[in-house]
């Protein structure tokens, strides 16, 4: 009886032990299931966040010189066009980054490996060739035992639309800035136009009309020499005014964009000689000598009408600022495919400060000649416009009391 009781006791103990083990195992299974459920829940959250933000998240594990993907959640393939494995191929990944931004990504990687957070914007070439802007928010995971970063967690945002919007805004701002500059230039042009019409164009006619009225009313009271001087003075004034009027009309055409360049091949010496002949009266009045040192066979490729205007204006200025019994030299020098032409006077010269004001409408500069001749500064502005339209450049070299040299370049034919 007692033996049977002992056996029943052992069985009861085993049953108790098994029941306890089963209960513990069941608890552990429940705990594991809860953990799995929680992990699944976390992954679902990542999926939801990824879908809401059109981003993707990743975790990488590092080991010496390599790394592997622990996971990538979100729209990685949709954004890049590549499969997730590309991120483990460092060479392939770097080759997809815009060449100008590779150093940015490398610097960011070094920063994270040094256990620092990083926010990096860079351009990435997707599989279909589209350039996209990505922003990486990268966080290091530090391992105290290994004393190094063993994992990298990152969140990536596609900011292409934002960047394109910023570029559009910048372009709009630049356009507004350009429009503002154009308006400033137009206002300066308008002010100069009004100034010329109200003063410089009206003034010469007063002198011409005055001389003609005196001659008409009492010509017999003047000597022949006095009459000739008055006629010559009126003629010189009329020619200067005509040149000014021509400049004004041409300059106005440029402002409204109606002046077109019509290139032809022509003889540079003939153009220079034509300008000298046009101002023969002014040359004789100041007793200025003129030398033309240009190859008589030299051919230029440009708009001949425009270059005639350039010579007329530069030569007119040279006379204006030459002293009596002075000298003007017109010369040219061939350099490769270009010719540099110089109109030089031995006159009063221009200061460094005033030279900076030439050729620009927004810094109205004019001064009287050696015989109190008036000017508008418009001629030099027109010269600059014409020379640049013909692919050349113009500049000035001068020294007070020694004269000025106006130089410009043109293409050979």
C-alpha positions as CSV (number, residue, x, y, z in Angstrom):
1,X,0.0,0.0,0.0
2,X,2.8,2.3,1.0
3,X,4.7,1.4,-2.1
4,X,1.8,2.3,-4.3
5,X,1.4,5.6,-2.5
6,X,5.1,6.4,-3.1
7,X,4.7,5.7,-6.8
8,X,1.6,7.9,-7.0
9,X,3.6,10.7,-5.2
10,X,6.4,10.5,-7.9
11,X,3.9,10.7,-10.7
12,X,2.2,13.6,-9.1
13,X,5.6,15.4,-8.8
14,X,6.4,14.7,-12.4
15,X,3.0,15.9,-13.5
16,X,3.5,19.0,-11.4
17,X,7.0,19.6,-13.0
18,X,5.7,19.1,-16.5
19,X,2.8,21.4,-15.8
20,X,5.1,24.1,-14.6
21,X,7.5,23.7,-17.5
22,X,4.6,23.9,-19.9
23,X,3.2,26.9,-18.2
24,X,6.7,28.6,-18.4
25,X,7.1,27.7,-22.0
26,X,3.7,29.0,-22.8
27,X,4.5,32.3,-21.1
28,X,7.8,32.5,-23.1
29,X,5.9,31.8,-26.3
30,X,3.4,34.4,-25.4
31,X,6.2,36.9,-24.7
32,X,7.9,36.0,-28.0
33,X,4.7,36.3,-29.9
34,X,4.2,39.7,-28.3
35,X,7.7,40.7,-29.3
36,X,7.1,39.6,-32.9
37,X,3.8,41.4,-32.9
38,X,5.6,44.6,-31.7
39,X,8.3,44.3,-34.3
40,X,5.7,43.8,-37.0
41,X,3.9,46.8,-35.7
42,X,7.1,48.8,-35.9
43,X,7.7,47.7,-39.5
44,X,4.1,48.7,-40.3
45,X,4.7,52.1,-38.8
46,X,7.9,52.5,-40.9
47,X,5.9,51.5,-44.0
48,X,3.2,54.0,-43.2
49,X,5.7,56.8,-42.5
50,X,7.5,56.0,-45.7
51,X,4.3,56.1,-47.7
52,X,3.3,59.4,-46.2
53,X,6.6,61.1,-46.8
54,X,7.7,59.4,-50.0
55,X,10.9,58.6,-48.2
56,X,12.8,55.5,-47.3
57,X,14.6,54.3,-44.1
58,X,17.6,52.0,-43.8
59,X,19.9,50.4,-41.4
60,X,23.4,49.2,-42.3
61,X,25.8,47.0,-40.3
62,X,29.5,47.8,-40.6
63,X,32.4,45.3,-40.3
64,X,35.9,46.5,-41.2
65,X,35.8,47.7,-44.8
66,X,32.4,46.4,-45.8
67,X,28.8,46.8,-44.8
68,X,25.5,45.0,-45.3
69,X,21.9,46.0,-45.4
70,X,19.9,45.1,-42.2
71,X,16.8,46.5,-43.7
72,X,15.4,49.2,-46.0
73,X,11.8,50.3,-45.6
74,X,9.9,52.6,-47.9
75,X,10.1,53.6,-51.5
76,X,13.8,53.1,-52.2
77,X,13.3,51.4,-55.5
78,X,10.6,53.8,-56.6
79,X,12.8,56.8,-55.9
80,X,16.2,55.5,-57.3
81,X,14.9,52.9,-59.8
82,X,17.5,50.4,-58.4
83,X,17.1,47.3,-56.3
84,X,18.1,47.5,-52.7
85,X,21.3,45.5,-53.3
86,X,23.0,48.5,-55.0
87,X,23.6,50.2,-51.6
88,X,26.0,47.4,-50.7
89,X,28.1,48.0,-53.9
90,X,30.0,51.1,-52.9
91,X,31.5,51.7,-56.3
92,X,28.2,51.4,-58.1
93,X,26.5,53.6,-55.5
94,X,29.1,56.4,-55.8
95,X,28.9,56.2,-59.6
96,X,25.2,57.2,-59.4
97,X,26.0,60.3,-57.3
98,X,26.4,63.5,-59.3
99,X,30.2,64.1,-59.8
100,X,30.1,67.5,-58.2
101,X,28.5,66.1,-55.1
102,X,30.6,63.0,-54.5
103,X,32.9,64.8,-52.1
104,X,29.8,66.0,-50.1
105,X,28.7,62.4,-49.6
106,X,32.2,61.2,-48.7
107,X,32.6,64.0,-46.1
108,X,29.2,63.1,-44.6
109,X,30.2,59.4,-44.4
110,X,33.4,60.2,-42.6
111,X,31.4,62.4,-40.2
112,X,29.0,59.5,-39.3
113,X,31.9,57.0,-38.9
114,X,33.4,59.5,-36.4
115,X,30.1,59.1,-34.4
116,X,28.4,62.3,-35.5
117,X,25.0,62.9,-37.0
118,X,24.9,64.2,-40.5
119,X,22.3,65.9,-42.7
120,X,23.4,65.9,-46.4
121,X,21.8,67.1,-49.6
122,X,23.2,65.7,-52.9
123,X,22.1,64.9,-56.4
124,X,21.6,61.3,-57.5
125,X,21.2,59.9,-61.0
126,X,18.3,57.5,-61.0
127,X,18.2,54.4,-63.2
128,X,16.1,56.2,-65.9
129,X,18.7,59.0,-66.0
130,X,16.7,61.6,-64.1
131,X,18.7,63.7,-61.7
132,X,17.1,63.7,-58.2
133,X,17.9,65.7,-55.1
134,X,18.1,63.5,-51.9
135,X,18.5,64.6,-48.3
136,X,20.1,62.0,-46.0
137,X,19.5,62.2,-42.2
138,X,22.1,59.8,-41.0
139,X,22.7,58.6,-37.4
140,X,25.6,56.4,-36.1
141,X,25.2,53.5,-33.6
142,X,28.2,53.4,-31.3
143,X,29.4,50.0,-29.8
144,X,31.2,50.6,-26.5
145,X,32.9,47.2,-26.6
146,X,34.3,47.7,-30.1
147,X,34.8,51.4,-29.6
148,X,33.5,52.1,-33.0
149,X,30.4,52.8,-35.1
150,X,28.9,49.4,-35.9
151,X,25.6,50.5,-37.5
152,X,24.2,53.4,-39.4
153,X,20.6,54.3,-39.4
154,X,19.3,56.7,-42.0
155,X,16.2,58.5,-43.2
156,X,16.2,59.7,-46.8
157,X,13.9,62.3,-48.2
158,X,13.3,63.0,-51.9
159,X,13.6,66.8,-52.1
160,X,13.7,67.1,-55.9
161,X,10.5,69.2,-56.1
162,X,11.7,71.5,-53.4
163,X,15.0,72.1,-55.2
164,X,13.3,72.7,-58.5
165,X,11.0,75.2,-56.9
166,X,14.0,76.9,-55.3
167,X,15.7,77.0,-58.8
168,X,12.5,78.5,-60.3
169,X,12.5,81.2,-57.6
170,X,16.1,82.0,-58.2
171,X,15.6,82.3,-61.9
172,X,12.6,84.6,-61.3
173,X,14.7,86.7,-58.9
174,X,17.5,86.9,-61.5
175,X,15.0,87.9,-64.2
176,X,13.6,90.6,-61.9
177,X,17.2,91.8,-61.2
178,X,17.8,91.9,-65.0
179,X,14.6,93.8,-65.6
180,X,15.6,96.2,-62.8
181,X,19.0,96.8,-64.5
182,X,17.3,97.3,-67.8
183,X,15.0,99.9,-66.3
184,X,17.9,101.7,-64.7
185,X,19.7,101.8,-68.1
186,X,16.5,102.9,-69.9
187,X,16.0,105.7,-67.4
188,X,19.6,106.8,-67.9
189,X,19.1,106.7,-71.6
190,X,15.9,108.8,-71.3
191,X,17.6,111.4,-69.1
192,X,20.5,111.7,-71.6
193,X,18.1,112.0,-74.5
194,X,16.2,114.8,-72.9
195,X,19.4,116.5,-72.0
196,X,20.7,116.4,-75.5
197,X,17.4,117.6,-77.0
198,X,16.9,120.4,-74.5
199,X,20.5,121.8,-74.5
200,X,23.1,120.3,-76.8
201,X,21.0,120.0,-79.9
202,X,19.3,123.4,-79.5
203,X,22.4,125.4,-78.5
204,X,24.3,125.1,-81.9
205,X,21.3,126.2,-83.9
206,X,21.2,129.5,-81.8
207,X,24.7,130.3,-83.0
208,X,24.0,129.4,-86.6
209,X,20.8,131.4,-86.7
210,X,22.5,134.3,-85.1
211,X,25.3,134.5,-87.7
212,X,22.9,134.1,-90.6
213,X,20.6,136.9,-89.3
214,X,23.6,139.3,-88.9
215,X,24.8,138.5,-92.4
216,X,21.3,138.8,-93.8
217,X,20.5,142.1,-92.1
218,X,23.8,143.9,-92.5
219,X,26.2,141.9,-94.7
220,X,27.6,145.1,-96.3
221,X,28.9,146.3,-92.9
222,X,31.2,143.3,-92.6
223,X,34.5,142.9,-94.3
224,X,35.0,139.9,-96.6
225,X,37.2,138.3,-94.0
226,X,34.6,138.8,-91.3
227,X,31.9,137.4,-93.4
228,X,34.0,134.3,-94.3
229,X,34.8,133.7,-90.7
230,X,31.1,133.9,-89.7
231,X,30.2,131.5,-92.6
232,X,33.0,129.1,-91.6
233,X,31.9,129.2,-88.0
234,X,28.3,128.5,-89.0
235,X,29.3,125.7,-91.3
236,X,31.5,124.0,-88.6
237,X,28.7,124.4,-86.1
238,X,26.2,122.9,-88.6
239,X,28.4,119.9,-89.3
240,X,28.9,119.2,-85.6
241,X,25.2,119.5,-85.1
242,X,24.5,117.2,-88.0
243,X,26.9,114.6,-86.5
244,X,25.2,114.9,-83.2
245,X,21.8,114.5,-84.8
246,X,23.0,111.4,-86.7
247,X,24.4,109.9,-83.4
248,X,21.1,110.7,-81.7
249,X,19.1,108.9,-84.3
250,X,21.4,105.9,-84.4
251,X,21.5,105.6,-80.6
252,X,17.7,105.8,-80.5
253,X,17.5,102.9,-83.0
254,X,19.9,100.8,-80.9
255,X,17.7,101.4,-77.8
256,X,14.7,100.0,-79.5
257,X,16.6,97.2,-81.0
258,X,16.2,98.1,-84.7
259,X,19.9,98.3,-85.5
260,X,21.2,95.2,-87.3
261,X,24.8,94.4,-88.1
262,X,25.4,93.9,-91.9
263,X,28.9,92.6,-92.2
264,X,30.9,93.3,-95.4
265,X,34.6,93.4,-96.4
266,X,35.8,97.0,-96.8
267,X,39.0,99.0,-96.9
268,X,39.9,100.5,-93.5
269,X,42.1,103.3,-95.0
270,X,39.3,104.6,-97.1
271,X,37.0,104.9,-94.1
272,X,39.6,106.8,-92.1
273,X,40.3,109.1,-95.0
274,X,36.6,109.8,-95.4
275,X,36.3,111.0,-91.8
276,X,39.3,113.3,-92.2
277,X,37.8,114.9,-95.3
278,X,34.4,115.4,-93.6
279,X,36.1,117.6,-90.9
280,X,38.4,119.5,-93.3
281,X,36.9,122.8,-92.1
282,X,37.5,122.1,-88.4
283,X,41.0,120.8,-89.2
284,X,41.9,124.0,-91.0
285,X,40.2,126.2,-88.3
286,X,42.5,124.7,-85.6
287,X,45.5,124.2,-87.9
288,X,45.8,120.6,-86.9
289,X,48.0,118.2,-88.9
290,X,46.7,114.6,-89.6
291,X,48.6,111.5,-90.3
292,X,46.9,108.3,-91.5
293,X,49.3,105.3,-90.9
294,X,47.1,102.5,-92.1
295,X,47.9,99.9,-94.8
296,X,46.0,101.0,-97.9
297,X,45.2,97.4,-98.8
298,X,44.0,96.4,-95.3
299,X,40.5,94.8,-95.4
300,X,38.1,94.6,-92.5
301,X,35.1,92.5,-91.9
302,X,32.4,94.5,-90.2
303,X,29.4,96.8,-90.7
304,X,30.9,99.5,-92.8
305,X,28.2,102.1,-91.9
306,X,28.8,101.6,-88.2
307,X,32.6,101.8,-88.5
308,X,32.2,105.1,-90.5
309,X,30.3,106.4,-87.5
310,X,33.0,105.2,-85.1
311,X,35.7,107.0,-87.1
312,X,33.6,110.2,-87.4
313,X,33.0,110.4,-83.6
314,X,36.6,109.5,-82.6
315,X,38.1,111.9,-85.1
316,X,35.7,114.7,-84.1
317,X,36.7,114.2,-80.5
318,X,40.4,114.2,-81.4
319,X,40.0,117.6,-83.1
320,X,37.9,119.0,-80.3
321,X,40.6,118.2,-77.6
322,X,43.6,119.0,-79.8
323,X,45.5,122.2,-79.2
324,X,46.0,124.7,-82.1
325,X,48.8,123.6,-84.4
326,X,48.5,120.1,-82.8
327,X,48.6,116.7,-84.4
328,X,46.3,113.7,-84.8
329,X,47.5,110.2,-85.8
330,X,45.3,107.5,-87.1
331,X,47.1,104.1,-87.1
332,X,46.4,100.4,-87.2
333,X,48.3,97.3,-86.2
334,X,47.6,93.7,-87.4
335,X,47.4,91.1,-84.6
336,X,46.5,87.5,-85.6
337,X,42.9,87.6,-86.9
338,X,42.3,91.1,-85.5
339,X,43.3,94.7,-86.3
340,X,43.8,97.2,-83.5
341,X,43.1,100.8,-84.7
342,X,44.2,103.9,-82.8
343,X,43.0,107.5,-83.0
344,X,45.5,109.6,-81.1
345,X,45.6,113.3,-80.3
346,X,48.3,115.4,-78.8
347,X,45.9,117.4,-76.7
348,X,44.7,118.1,-73.1
349,X,44.2,114.5,-72.1
350,X,41.8,112.9,-69.6
351,X,42.2,112.1,-65.9
352,X,42.0,108.5,-64.6
353,X,38.8,109.4,-62.7
354,X,37.1,110.7,-65.8
355,X,38.3,107.8,-68.1
356,X,36.1,105.5,-65.9
357,X,33.1,107.5,-66.8
358,X,33.4,107.2,-70.6
359,X,31.3,104.8,-72.7
360,X,28.5,104.6,-70.1
361,X,25.0,106.2,-70.1
362,X,24.6,106.0,-66.4
363,X,27.6,108.2,-65.7
364,X,27.0,111.2,-67.9
365,X,30.4,112.7,-68.7
366,X,31.1,115.6,-71.1
367,X,33.7,118.4,-71.2
368,X,34.5,121.4,-73.3
369,X,37.2,121.2,-76.0
370,X,40.3,123.4,-76.3
371,X,38.3,126.0,-78.2
372,X,35.3,125.7,-75.8
373,X,33.6,123.2,-78.1
374,X,30.6,121.5,-76.4
375,X,30.0,117.7,-76.4
376,X,27.4,115.3,-75.1
377,X,29.4,112.1,-74.5
378,X,26.9,110.3,-76.7
379,X,29.4,109.7,-79.5
380,X,31.7,107.5,-77.3
381,X,28.7,105.5,-76.1
382,X,27.6,104.9,-79.7
383,X,31.2,103.9,-80.6
384,X,31.2,101.3,-77.8
385,X,27.8,99.9,-79.0
386,X,28.9,99.6,-82.6
387,X,32.4,98.1,-81.9
388,X,30.9,95.5,-79.6
389,X,28.2,94.6,-82.0
390,X,30.9,93.9,-84.5
391,X,32.7,91.6,-82.2
392,X,35.4,94.0,-81.0
393,X,36.3,96.0,-78.0
394,X,37.2,99.7,-77.4
395,X,39.2,101.4,-74.7
396,X,41.1,104.6,-73.9
397,X,44.6,105.5,-72.8
398,X,45.3,109.0,-71.7
399,X,47.4,111.3,-69.6
400,X,46.7,114.9,-68.6
401,X,48.5,117.4,-70.7
402,X,49.9,114.8,-73.2
403,X,46.8,113.7,-75.1
404,X,44.6,110.6,-75.5
405,X,44.6,107.4,-77.5
406,X,41.3,105.7,-78.3
407,X,41.8,102.1,-79.5
408,X,39.4,99.5,-80.9
409,X,39.7,96.1,-82.4
410,X,38.0,94.6,-85.5
411,X,38.2,91.3,-87.4
412,X,40.3,91.0,-90.5
413,X,38.4,90.0,-93.7
